[in-house]
Amino acid sequence: MAHAHESSKKRIWIVLIMLTLITTVEVLLGIIKPASLHLTSVLGTSPLNWIFIILTLVKAYYITWAFMHMEGEKKWLRRSVVWTAVFLICYLLTLILIEGDYLHSTLAPLVKW
């Protein structure tokens, strides 16, 4: 029983460290905002935004994997939960980027950015 407690304690620390590292990278990039990543455009938005999107998806996947205990489930249950969420998040991001680009191009002459 003590061995199970030690392994779950170690697992909690690993999860905490992984999520802290990813969040630290996101915060540092948000503070620094490198011009090479921020002022260019790739697929409708800046590479910095793509980095944020990808890191957020990685964190969401890792949280689902660790806290919903998906690593112990059957392969198809894991896929149905995780890939459905990933698909819906990507779909939402696509719609937001398209709508945001349209609003920016429409309101650009009227608003001082």
C-alpha positions in Angstrom: 0.0 0.0 0.0 2.8 2.4 0.8 4.3 1.8 -2.6 1.1 2.8 -4.4 1.1 6.0 -2.3 4.7 6.9 -3.2 4.1 6.3 -6.9 0.9 8.5 -6.9 2.8 11.2 -5.0 5.6 11.0 -7.6 3.1 11.2 -10.4 1.4 14.3 -8.9 4.8 16.0 -8.8 5.6 15.1 -12.4 2.2 16.4 -13.6 2.7 19.6 -11.6 6.2 20.1 -13.0 5.1 19.5 -16.6 2.1 21.9 -16.4 4.3 24.5 -14.6 6.9 24.3 -17.4 4.4 24.7 -20.2 2.6 27.6 -18.4 6.0 29.3 -17.7 6.9 29.1 -21.4 3.5 30.6 -22.3 3.8 33.4 -19.8 7.4 34.2 -20.8 6.4 34.3 -24.5 3.4 36.5 -23.6 5.7 39.0 -21.7 8.6 39.0 -24.1 6.5 38.8 -27.4 9.4 38.3 -29.8 8.9 40.5 -32.9 9.8 37.6 -35.2 6.9 35.6 -33.8 4.5 38.4 -33.1 4.7 40.6 -36.2 4.5 38.0 -38.9 1.5 36.0 -40.2 1.1 32.3 -40.8 -2.3 30.8 -41.7 -4.2 33.9 -40.7 -2.5 34.7 -37.4 1.0 35.2 -35.9 3.3 32.2 -35.1 3.1 33.4 -31.5 -0.6 32.7 -31.4 -0.1 29.3 -33.0 2.5 28.5 -30.2 -0.1 29.5 -27.6 -2.8 27.4 -29.2 -0.5 24.3 -29.5 0.8 24.7 -25.9 -2.8 25.1 -24.6 -3.9 21.9 -26.5 -0.9 20.0 -25.1 -1.8 21.1 -21.6 -5.5 20.2 -22.1 -4.4 16.8 -23.4 -2.1 16.2 -20.5 -4.7 17.3 -17.9 -7.2 14.9 -19.5 -4.6 12.1 -19.5 -3.5 12.6 -15.9 -6.6 13.8 -14.0 -9.3 11.8 -15.9 -7.0 8.7 -15.6 -7.2 8.1 -19.3 -4.0 6.1 -19.5 -5.7 3.1 -17.8 -8.7 3.1 -20.1 -9.3 1.2 -23.4 -7.7 2.7 -26.5 -11.0 3.6 -28.1 -12.4 5.3 -25.1 -9.3 7.4 -24.8 -9.5 8.3 -28.4 -13.2 9.2 -28.3 -12.8 11.5 -25.3 -9.5 13.2 -26.3 -9.9 13.4 -30.1 -13.5 14.7 -29.8 -12.2 17.5 -27.6 -9.3 18.3 -29.8 -11.5 18.4 -32.9 -14.0 20.7 -31.2 -11.3 23.0 -30.0 -9.6 23.2 -33.4 -13.0 23.9 -35.0 -13.7 26.7 -32.5 -10.3 28.2 -33.1 -10.8 28.1 -36.9 -14.1 29.9 -36.5 -12.7 32.5 -34.1 -9.7 33.2 -36.4 -11.9 33.6 -39.5 -14.4 35.8 -37.7 -11.6 37.9 -36.1 -9.9 38.4 -39.4 -13.2 39.5 -41.0 -14.0 41.9 -38.1 -10.4 43.4 -38.3 -10.6 44.0 -42.0 -14.1 45.4 -41.8 -13.5 47.7 -38.8 -9.9 48.7 -39.7 -10.9 52.0 -41.4 -13.2 52.9 -38.5 -11.1 52.0 -35.4 -7.7 53.3 -34.3 -5.9 50.1 -33.3 
